[in-house]
Amino acid sequence: FNNSIDSIVNNYLQLKNAFVNADTVLVRKETASLIKLLNNFPIAAMDKDSANVIATVQDNISNMLGNANSILVQTDITEMRKDFKGLTDVMYPSFFTSINYEGKKLFVAECNMAFSDSIPAIWISNSAEIVNPYMGKNHSKYHSGMLSCGEVKDSILAK
């Protein structure tokens, strides 16, 4: 179970890095890997949890799959990033809370101008250093000038 969680987290972090680099080929590759991991998530290992917790995790996985599948069909990096935002919004805090996350320390960062200079978005990172996947290295307007735009808002601590 914990290995599955670690694989999902590691894949998410690789996906985030692909967005930082605005590498749509790698974004699609990492998204396809994430979809496989989510489809193979061992819900049966949660047999000691309540039906409500299991239902929440199933709903989270379904929503994360919906966002991930949408990333795969997008042709525009901004639209892909919007789906990445949706994926992240499901992961934090709901998914991490419902699975009682016990992995490595993670950080939740937010850029308050991720979309249209006025719509905020969060992302999860394994470092407190701000490397913004929404503004990225090759942003159409800011290029790499906003790569460090954002701030750490929270952390996800191993229990």
Secondary structure in CASP SS format (residue, H / E / C, confidence):
PFRMAT SS
TARGET T0000
AUTHOR 0000-0000-0000
METHOD secondary structure of the structure
MODEL  1
F C 1.00
N H 1.00
N H 1.00
S H 1.00
I H 1.00
D H 1.00
S H 1.00
I H 1.00
V H 1.00
N H 1.00
N H 1.00
Y H 1.00
L H 1.00
Q H 1.00
L H 1.00
K H 1.00
N H 1.00
A H 1.00
F H 1.00
V H 1.00
N C 1.00
A C 1.00
D C 1.00
T H 1.00
V H 1.00
L H 1.00
V H 1.00
R H 1.00
K H 1.00
E H 1.00
T H 1.00
A H 1.00
S H 1.00
L H 1.00
I H 1.00
K H 1.00
L H 1.00
L H 1.00
N H 1.00
N C 1.00
F C 1.00
P C 1.00
I H 1.00
A H 1.00
A H 1.00
M H 1.00
D C 1.00
K C 1.00
D C 1.00
S C 1.00
A H 1.00
N H 1.00
V H 1.00
I H 1.00
A H 1.00
T H 1.00
V H 1.00
Q H 1.00
D H 1.00
N H 1.00
I H 1.00
S H 1.00
N H 1.00
M H 1.00
L H 1.00
G H 1.00
N H 1.00
A H 1.00
N H 1.00
S H 1.00
I H 1.00
L H 1.00
V H 1.00
Q C 1.00
T C 1.00
D C 1.00
I H 1.00
T H 1.00
E H 1.00
M H 1.00
R H 1.00
K H 1.00
D H 1.00
F H 1.00
K H 1.00
G H 1.00
L H 1.00
T H 1.00
D H 1.00
V H 1.00
M H 1.00
Y H 1.00
P H 1.00
S H 1.00
F H 1.00
F H 1.00
T H 1.00
S H 1.00
I C 1.00
N C 1.00
Y C 1.00
E C 1.00
G C 1.00
K C 1.00
K C 1.00
L E 1.00
F E 1.00
V E 1.00
A E 1.00
E E 1.00
C E 1.00
N E 1.00
M E 1.00
A E 1.00
F E 1.00
S C 1.00
D C 1.00
S C 1.00
I E 1.00
P E 1.00
A E 1.00
I E 1.00
W E 1.00
I E 1.00
S E 1.00
N C 1.00
S C 1.00
A C 1.00
E C 1.00
I C 1.00
V C 1.00
N C 1.00
P C 1.00
Y C 1.00
M C 1.00
G C 1.00
K C 1.00
N C 1.00
H E 1.00
S C 1.00
K C 1.00
Y C 1.00
H E 1.00
S C 1.00
G C 1.00
M C 1.00
L C 1.00
S C 1.00
C C 1.00
G C 1.00
E E 1.00
V E 1.00
K E 1.00
D E 1.00
S E 1.00
I E 1.00
L C 1.00
A C 1.00
K C 1.00
END
